[in-house]
Amino acid sequence: MSNESLTDEQFERLKKEATLKYQEVKSVHCPFLNEVVSFNAKGLDHIKLKRWNHARDRKDQIIRLKLLHLASEVIKKSSTLQGLTEENKFERTKVNSRWEQKDDSC
């Protein structure tokens, strides 16, 4: 079945299954960074969203969700940097029970 022909029900099932598998990982040591990479809600949002409150298109989400099970293995074996992108953006943080945007360039 091609990515474009997934029914809404199949797409929701894929998201649910991928989310459950993602949540099982918790964290993985990355040799390149020489530190632990956490598999948290922020990372899962990155798979589903382009930026806060703006979903990736369905085809992009499907590809990412189907390959998500490989992410921990790729990180465990990472020994080189494939690319680096720098950008100034606002980071959402929770302050006093509400979400605020903070400049991430500092």
N, C-alpha and C positions, 0 to 999 in steps of 0.2 A: 504494500500500500504506500503510495507516495505521500510526502509531507503535506501537500495541498489537499489531499482527499480525506484527511482525518475529520471525522464528525466532531461536533462539539463535545459529545460524551467521551469519545476517545481522547480528545485533547485534554479534557479535564482529568481523565484517568492518568494520562501521561504526566501531567503536572503533579498530581497527588503522589504517584509512585516515585517520581524523581525527587520530590520534596522529602519524602520519607527516607530514601536512600542518602540524600544529602545530609539530613539531620543525624544519621547514624555515624557519619565520619567524625564529627567534632573538630579534630585538628590533625595536621600532618607536618612532619619536619621537612623543610625545603633545604637541600644542600647548598644551592646557590646563595640563598639569603642567610643561611646558617641560623635559621630561627623557625619557630613554629608558625604555620599558617592556619588560622582559625576558619572553620566552615560555619559561619554565623548567618543571621538573618540578612545582614548587609550584603553578603556574598550572594545569597539566594535572590535578593532583589536585583542584583546586577545581571543575573541570568534572565530574569523576566522583564526588567525595565531598562529603557535607555537612560532615563534620569527619573528623579522622583516624580511619581504620578503620571508618567508617560511610558506606556507599555511598548516593548519591542513588537515588531509586526509578528504575526502568528507563525510564519515560516521560520523566522529567525529563532523564536522561542522553541519551536519544535526541534530544530537542529541542536540547539544548546542543551535542551532537556534530554534528548536521546544520547548525547555524548557526555553528559554530566558524570556518569559512573566512571569515566576514565580520568576525571580531574585529579583525584587524589594520587593515582599512580603517576601521572605526568609530573605533579609537584614533587613527589618523592624522588623522582629521577632527574629533576632539573639541575643542570650543572652549568648552563649558559643563559645569558640574557638574550631574548629574541628581538626585543624592541623596547623603546622607552618613549613615552609620551608625557610631556609636561603641559599642564593647563591650570589656569586659575579658575576656581569654581567655588560655589558656596556649599558647605557641608551641613546637613541637617543634624542637629543635636537636640536632645531633650533637656530642657531647663525648667525646673519648677513645674513639672507635669505638663509642659506644653512644648511643641516642636518649634525651634528657631533655626534660622540659617546663619552660619558663621563663615566668614571668609577663610578658605582653606589654604591660601597662599602664604600665610604667616609661618 
